[in-house]
Amino acid sequence: METLIPLGLVLVVGLAGGLASRRLNLPSITGYVLVGVVLAPSVSGLISEEVVQGFEPITSTSLAVIAYLIGTSLHIGTLRSLGRSISWITLLQCLSGFVAVAAGLVLVAGRVMPGYTVMGTYLPFGLLMGAIAAATAPPAILAIVRELRAKGPMTTTLLAVVALDDAVAVVLFAIAAAYSAVLLGTSTATSTLAVIAEPALHLAGAVVLGAAVAAGTIFLARLVRSRELTLVLVLGSVVLGYGVAEMIGVSGIIACMTLGFIIGNRRSSGDLVVAVDEVQGVLFTMFFVISGLHFDVSAFAVAGPLAAVIVVTRCVGKYVGARVGGIIGHAPPKVGENIGLALMPQAGVSLGLVLVAATSFPSLASAMVSATLASVIINELITPPLAKLALVRSGEARPEPVKGETHRGAAVEPTPVSAQSQAEQGSANGHHVSSGPLAVGTSTSHLSESPWARSQRARDRAPRDR
């Protein structure tokens, strides 16, 4: 009972905050986070610290489902056509964000935390925080994409970069943690090769686990005949994969992205792709409101200077890296000019990584957690509008439903001949996604509708066929 009332507040007041935020032309997640801050134990105290800790399974479940949704939005054909620009943008924006934050903190930390040495404290602290800051927030990006109904090369590139960005950030974090342990004298690695190999093994383990769960999910899907049971299967598989990954010490986010990627690239898995559409609004609301509940006034006051350095250097580093990556990778102009703004949100992945770092490096735990939490709160308030602006400027945002389209999928009306020729031209240029919740640029009406719409149309027609 003590948890039910706070959970009701999270949903109802969070919904009100999201609606108010949209009336102000801001992303809904800004309102969600603000509601969480107001309800936080250190602000109004309406929700206690014990209850916030009890919400951890909800946060993990939401993060796992969001990772799965991003995985389903990545299609092999599109990745091939945009592969060069995606690779360069991902690598350079992640590395430049890491370097900028690490260098900034090493230079500033001595004034905020005096009395320590560069090699013994400031450099390990900078390396760890730089790797943590390199991650982008998949929940924020996906929530804004869904809210704006965005489709096109910019959206596809953005989701691909976000997915790969987290994989790169996990590897960077593992490398930074290994070398920080060496600097602090706590390393258990027996050689330099072991320091380098450990991150690669963690990443490979997450991918293998995601593939195994995908195989089991696809097998069981043959026995499922209703929408409700499909939702149960998908949620169960996602939560199971994330839980096993956390238990064996690999990235649950990468495992769930792999699960979604494999399922999303199968021709006959339409229901599995869109099954969680029914509950994604609930998950988004809970995730971001609960994230705001972690706001701590005292920690924010102490870690304010460090948080400011993290936010500024991270945004500058990622923006510059994305622009340079877009130029080198020959990204379309609308992509190269806008994607840097869209990659600035930071939330769940960074919070997860800093908790891992706090466990492994107790001497730096307080400073890392406080600075990361403060920077995430600042970031979640100021960067979602920038991501929204980037999608609007790219011309791919469609905030209002178009004729013949519902919230579950794309338009099902026949495509006019002129529109078909344009769509075929876009497909020839490689800027399309042929299926899934972000289908774009398709050339025929039966491909432009969502897998869910196709499956529902087939079911409605079945009685007449019989």
Secondary structure as the mmCIF struct_conf table of DSSP 4:
data_model
#
loop_
_struct_conf.conf_type_id
_struct_conf.id
_struct_conf.beg_label_comp_id
_struct_conf.beg_label_asym_id
_struct_conf.beg_label_seq_id
_struct_conf.end_label_comp_id
_struct_conf.end_label_asym_id
_struct_conf.end_label_seq_id
TURN_TY1_P TURN_TY1_P1 GLU A 2 THR A 3
HELX_RH_AL_P HELX_RH_AL_P1 LEU A 4 ARG A 23
TURN_TY1_P TURN_TY1_P2 LEU A 24 ASN A 25
BEND BEND1 LEU A 26 LEU A 26
HELX_RH_AL_P HELX_RH_AL_P2 SER A 28 LEU A 39
BEND BEND2 ALA A 40 ALA A 40
TURN_TY1_P TURN_TY1_P3 PRO A 41 SER A 44
BEND BEND3 LEU A 46 ILE A 47
HELX_RH_AL_P HELX_RH_AL_P3 GLU A 49 GLY A 54
TURN_TY1_P TURN_TY1_P4 PHE A 55 PHE A 55
HELX_RH_AL_P HELX_RH_AL_P4 GLU A 56 THR A 72
TURN_TY1_P TURN_TY1_P5 SER A 73 SER A 73
HELX_RH_AL_P HELX_RH_AL_P5 ILE A 76 SER A 81
TURN_TY1_P TURN_TY1_P6 LEU A 82 LEU A 82
HELX_RH_AL_P HELX_RH_AL_P6 GLY A 83 VAL A 112
BEND BEND4 MET A 113 MET A 113
BEND BEND5 GLY A 115 GLY A 115
HELX_RH_PI_P HELX_RH_PI_P1 VAL A 118 TYR A 122
HELX_RH_AL_P HELX_RH_AL_P7 LEU A 123 ALA A 134
HELX_RH_AL_P HELX_RH_AL_P8 PRO A 138 LEU A 148
TURN_TY1_P TURN_TY1_P7 ARG A 149 ARG A 149
BEND BEND6 GLY A 152 GLY A 152
HELX_RH_AL_P HELX_RH_AL_P9 PRO A 153 LEU A 184
TURN_TY1_P TURN_TY1_P8 GLY A 185 GLY A 185
BEND BEND7 THR A 190 SER A 191
HELX_RH_AL_P HELX_RH_AL_P10 THR A 192 ALA A 221
TURN_TY1_P TURN_TY1_P9 ARG A 222 LEU A 223
BEND BEND8 SER A 226 SER A 226
HELX_RH_AL_P HELX_RH_AL_P11 ARG A 227 ILE A 248
TURN_TY1_P TURN_TY1_P10 GLY A 249 GLY A 249
BEND BEND9 VAL A 250 VAL A 250
HELX_RH_AL_P HELX_RH_AL_P12 GLY A 252 GLY A 264
TURN_TY1_P TURN_TY1_P11 ASN A 265 ASN A 265
BEND BEND10 ARG A 266 ARG A 266
TURN_TY1_P TURN_TY1_P12 ARG A 267 SER A 268
HELX_RH_AL_P HELX_RH_AL_P13 GLY A 270 VAL A 274
HELX_RH_3T_P HELX_RH_3T_P1 ALA A 275 GLU A 278
TURN_TY1_P TURN_TY1_P13 VAL A 279 VAL A 279
HELX_RH_AL_P HELX_RH_AL_P14 GLN A 280 LEU A 293
TURN_TY1_P TURN_TY1_P14 HIS A 294 HIS A 294
HELX_RH_AL_P HELX_RH_AL_P15 VAL A 297 ILE A 328
TURN_TY1_P TURN_TY1_P15 GLY A 329 HIS A 330
HELX_RH_AL_P HELX_RH_AL_P16 PRO A 333 ALA A 342
TURN_TY1_P TURN_TY1_P16 LEU A 343 LEU A 343
HELX_RH_AL_P HELX_RH_AL_P17 GLY A 348 SER A 360
TURN_TY1_P TURN_TY1_P17 PRO A 362 LEU A 364
HELX_RH_AL_P HELX_RH_AL_P18 ALA A 365 ILE A 382
BEND BEND11 THR A 383 THR A 383
HELX_RH_AL_P HELX_RH_AL_P19 PRO A 384 ARG A 393
TURN_TY1_P TURN_TY1_P18 SER A 394 GLY A 395
BEND BEND12 GLU A 400 GLU A 400
HELX_LH_PP_P HELX_LH_PP_P1 PRO A 401 VAL A 402
TURN_TY1_P TURN_TY1_P19 LYS A 403 GLY A 404
TURN_TY1_P TURN_TY1_P20 HIS A 407 ARG A 408
BEND BEND13 GLY A 409 ALA A 410
BEND BEND14 GLU A 413 GLU A 413
HELX_LH_PP_P HELX_LH_PP_P2 PRO A 414 PRO A 416
HELX_RH_AL_P HELX_RH_AL_P20 VAL A 417 ALA A 428
TURN_TY1_P TURN_TY1_P21 ASN A 429 GLY A 430
STRN STRN1 VAL A 433 VAL A 433
BEND BEND15 SER A 435 GLY A 436
TURN_TY1_P TURN_TY1_P22 PRO A 437 LEU A 438
STRN STRN2 VAL A 440 VAL A 440
BEND BEND16 GLY A 441 GLY A 441
BEND BEND17 SER A 443 THR A 444
HELX_RH_AL_P HELX_RH_AL_P21 SER A 445 SER A 448
BEND BEND18 GLU A 449 GLU A 449
HELX_RH_AL_P HELX_RH_AL_P22 PRO A 451 ASP A 465
#
